Amino acid sequence: MNGDETWKIEYFNEYEYETTTQDEVPPNFVHKLSYKSTQSAYWDSLFSLERLMTTNSYFNMDEFALGLRFELYYWIEDYAFCLNLAHFIEPVTFGFTTDQSVVQCEKTLISCFDDWSMWLDEEAKFMDCSQSSSS
């Protein structure tokens, strides 16, 4: 088995202070605090039963981000507060793939009635196997 994951966490702290009225918005204070997490992962494994079958499995999760944002608005002259909580998540893409191969074995029982070398020879094999792919 083999795999890895990456994970990055960031935060952003921003604030703005407007002391004059702009575009009909009275003087205000805005504070924004954001947390963002970015992650990705992959994993692959090989399962092999010698002379029978082999299976390779692959899993991957493409990089995506998610996060939270807290916002505080304060209108100075009106003594008014507004609290906001927002979240976001980007589309998450997963992939899972499997490859399998099966070993096919055979044995000729009798090729000729007067030739027993395939049974009695020191190099004789119990089964003749070859690997063929069937996904």
Secondary structure, DSSP 4 states (H G I P E B T S, - for coil): -EEEEEEEEEEEEEEEEE-S-BTTBPSEEEEEEEEEEEEEEEEEEEEEETTTEEEEEEEEEEEEEEEEEEEEEEETTTTEEEEEEEEEE----EEEEEEEEEEEEE--S-SBTTB-HHHHSTT--S-EEEEEE--
